[in-house]
Structure formats: structure tokens, C-alpha cells
Amino acid sequence: MEREQLKQTLRSLHEELESQDAVDPELTELLGTLDQDIHHLINQSAEAPQMGSTVDAAESLAARFAATHPRAEAILQEIVALLGRMGV
């Protein structure tokens, strides 16, 4: 259940950022890496060592988006919560 919710939340994040006029290229790159890491976690059943770093990366990005993209920040916080419920 959480995996599907996480996938939908990632789609929402992408849609939100695509609707924005300007997103810092560095943040876009970091989000791409986070997206890949999350998809890797979703598709693996075994625990991977990067799980904690994925949550840390999502929290860090949320903080960076807080001032300039509050909706994206809220979506990233939702992703962090979903990862937590998945035991990541």
C-alpha cells in the first residue's frame, strides 16, 4: 500500500515542479538522484544500506525547498513520512 502511495506522491512532486517557472538546476539534479534512490528502494525487498541516506536526502531537500517552493516542500515531507511508515 505504501509503495503505491509513494509512487503517486513522487508523481505529484514531479507535476508540482514542472508547473513552476524556475527550479534551481542543482535542486533538480538532487531530486533526480532522490527519485532514483526511492525507485530503487521500492523495487527491492531487502534492506539496502542507502535507506537512511535516502530519508536524509529527502529531508534536506524539503528544507531547501521550504522558502521558494512550499508545495514541493510539503510533498517531500509526505515522502519522508511514507518512507518512515515503510520502515526506511
C-alpha positions, -999 to +999 in steps of 0.1 A: +000+000+000+027+025+010+047+017-021+018+027-044+012+058-023+049+067-025+049+063-063+018+086-065+035+111-042+066+111-064+044+118-094+028+147-076+062+161-068+072+159-104+040+176-115+044+204-090+079+211-101+070+210-138+044+237-131+070+260-116+087+286-137+122+281-123+137+254-102+174+256-093+193+232-116+212+218-086+180+210-068+166+194-100+197+172-101+194+163-064+157+155-069+166+132-098+190+113-076+165+111-048+139+098-073+162+071-085+171+061-049+134+059-039+126+038-070+155+015-062+141+011-026+106+005-039+118-023-062+139-040-036+125-061-009+158-064+010+171-036+032+198-016+015+224+004+033+214+037+015+179+037+030+188+061+058+207+083+034+176+084+011+155+097+040+182+122+050+183+134+014+146+139+012+146+158+045+174+180+033+157+188+000+125+196+018+143+221+039+159+237+008+125+240-009+107+254+021+112+291+012+109+290-025+086+261-033+064+254-002+042+230-020+072+209-031+085+210+004+052+196+017+052+168-008+088+160+002+077+159+039+050+134+028+076+113+011+097+113+043+066+102+063+058+074+038+094+061+039+092+061+077+060+040+076+077+016+052+105+012+078+131+030+059 
